[in-house]
């Protein structure tokens, strides 16, 4: 098990290792930005400059897209027999696992996630995803249609060509692999733009891909600002599919870029405001209280499926919320490289400021601050916040409607199943949900009634690669993970033959 890799002395040996400045990776070569600009990488652990990366330009994107296109067209990867692609992807997964601790520590220094979570959720999750698609790639068949016998109708699945991938900072390796696994397995070339505030591990991941035998030019990494290189990727006339995880605002921009350029297909995994519903007949209220706390406080709430709205049935409300608060009080917050820490640093000064702004707004709108609410450990220079709980949150309050992406739980009470469903569906978002009940019929009614891409019953989070993750409503379109994700990276082509 991944956690067995963790021992404090190995982590400590890596925690201050120098990190050399990183350049783009284009056509297998390390290249500076076309204008030579670099940007600082700030560590949220102490606010220090960890290293620098290239700060890309639109010209860099054009170069990377050209390299990806050339690689696709000459068939060095797209036409490689599936067994060959499979071998490379498995080797890549092996290398990710062999370098898991190094990757995990580097990632934590870059984005602040506690390492107890990152070791599993980042390198090991990424390796598992790459393996899943390595195994899948030669099990995808074309189809023969049931046509008039005078004709043969065949349906081919072809790689789309060049995929642009724009990745957020909260789980760069896990989410990066959700895109790279199926995109590369299908034979495409990729230009990947990591987030400005968590880019280092994705760069290392791409280096390991080259080492595993992925041909040059098939996976290109361009660092830079969203508004510059992200926009250039979105507007490229030679990117066929754009895949994205991040905020709704950026998602809307990407749709515009597509409309203004080549109508590339755009797949969006956006945020959530996920309801976590506790019925009085929950089979295990202690487990539910622990899951409710873990579901919002791990990784400082910077989890797209975070159960950020806790809906509690009136008759158990006070006791249950007290149990969640007790869990919150016991949460060990602090040094993300301490393997016993349960909640590390907030990713950036900007995110921390945004979280604290939500605390002020919630208070102003009349919610009761029951626990936390403050920045802590300021003397470290890092960005840390207390687990925070508001009770008495109105369904229309900002913290009930807007994604905070921080360790802030909004608690609302409900009377009965109908009210729970109505509250659950009262936002435009629909990424995840959870319900705790011993009533099998009610569990199935909740699954049907809640508008969300995943509904957890008597557990929260943790769904693996075998099942899709995708949003309903304004949480996005298309799915990551599972065989369904492959659909985003292929075109269907019909062959219609007179016999
Ligand atoms: P963000 O939208 O600010 O940034 C995401 C990526 O988009 C970054 O790489 C950024 O550089 C890039 N970007 C920013 N502006 C751009 C522009 N104008 N054009 C092109 N690219 C641009 O989001 P974030 O702060 O990095 O991530 C947090 C958000 O991501 C939260 O809302 C969270 O819910 C969401 N998220 C969703 C999922 C999911 O699976 N649905 C998973 C993780 C995070």
Boltz pocket constraint, residues with backbone or C-beta under 6 A from the ligand:
constraints:
  - pocket:
      binder: B
      contacts: [[A, 166], [A, 167], [A, 168], [A, 169], [A, 170], [A, 171], [A, 175], [A, 193], [A, 194], [A, 195], [A, 196], [A, 224], [A, 225], [A, 226], [A, 227], [A, 228], [A, 229], [A, 230], [A, 231], [A, 234], [A, 245], [A, 246], [A, 247], [A, 248], [A, 249], [A, 250], [A, 251], [A, 253], [A, 254], [A, 269], [A, 270], [A, 271], [A, 272], [A, 303], [A, 304], [A, 403], [A, 405], [A, 431], [A, 471], [A, 475], [A, 476]]
      max_distance: 6.0
